[in-house]
């Protein structure tokens, strides 16, 4: 392998040692006007895998990736060189083994050597590891900015930049927030607190923060973020800015709060107990513990079978019950269980398998209502009603029914009223019987009087018949008399007419006599 510098005298006086130092620490190649490698130093051969010293004579273009040999950037480098200008680019070259090495190369046009030709000098360093790491970091940053809300701050909290996701979440345009302080996103009650000032002091000193935070949008609405504040430091470990990466979890936070509120409400009114999929108790709320008579410490770690009669706990049905729950099948209904001290109790419950994100059952949650008092009340009332149905008016319920004892008291009061009514009915029935006897006697007497009156009535009827006959005869005689009177009246009328005519005639005769007398 030939030396890159042909002879020491080609270096300026007193500078040969310096050129030798560059030769040791940099990759160097000299290209002719056609782009063919004229010479290359040991560092270039080692970096590109040509330990046999075979780089000279190879076209430089053969070291490029196939896709880069006609790339526009190549002409952007060569054109300035042809004009006698320098260029710089991080360039990927392919080793003899086909691997990529990234070189930070300065492309320089140099004066003619003793053969009268102009050459291009390539001086570079192998930055593969740094480049790949930077590329990964840049790729990660770009990916984060595509999917997350990202905002950058100065160490004092002043906004330097923000991506579209952040602006969309907060409702601001980028121009509205750059140059303003982070406190514009803070709830008013927190923006001027010592805790908030300590937060930025810790970040400025190189600290970081991660967690759920509540911020305020442009319209004043709460914005919940899952956020990470990372302080960026330079190579010397000096902080220079803070970058915040965040996801908007407002919807999820509100949904979780709603669900939590509902669960808390259920916990206040129902007995709740959680089991592993195999039935081992993990936790129990106060209402459950009160119902069964145990403390939570007494039951955690034990199996659900402690609440069952021994025979039922050993049954195949019970084993299948837990296999079904572990397989994700819910159970609900009315169940009989055993509390502390062997006390029998009744519950209405639902056993609910809980799944993780992959669909596996992670636990079983049981929600239950203690229905023992209702069952006792129903049984007591059935017994009382059965007694009444059999005619026992002396039935009385004596078992205290706790919160439902008013039902028992009302039942006893109703039975007592029924007894009173029946007694009154019995007394009134006796009075009715006595009155009925008196009525019967009076009826008998009335019947006797009626018979006597019937005989008298027959006699009266006979007399009445005779009277009727007499009256009929009298009526007939009256009719005849009336007829005779009518005839007499008619005859009298005719006689009167004759008399009137006679008197008229006599009047006329008298008149004539007077006239005659006057004549004579």
Protein Blocks (a to p, Z undefined) as FASTA:
>chain_A
ZZfblbfklpcghilmmmmmmmmmpccddddfkopafbdcfklmmmnopanopmgopafk
lmpcfklmmgfklmmmmmmmmnopacddddddddfkopacddddddddddddfkopacdd
dddddfklmmmmmmmmmmmmmmmmmmmccddddfkopafbdcfklmmmnopafklmgopa
fklmpcfklmmcfklmmmmmmmmnopacedddddddfkopacdddddddddddfkopafb
dcdddddfklmmmmmmmmmmmmmmmmmmpccddddfkopafbdcfklmmmnopafklmgo
pafklmpcfklmmpmklmmmmmmmmnopacedddddddehhiacdddddddddddfkopa
fbdcdddddfklmmmmmmmmmmmmmmmmnopakbccfbdghjmlmmmmmmmmmmmmmmmm
mmmmmmmmmmmmmmmmmmmmmmmmmmmmmmmmmmmmmmmmmmmmmmmmmmmmmmmmmmmm
mmmmmmmmmmmmmmmmmmmmmmmmmmmmmmmmmmmmmmZZ
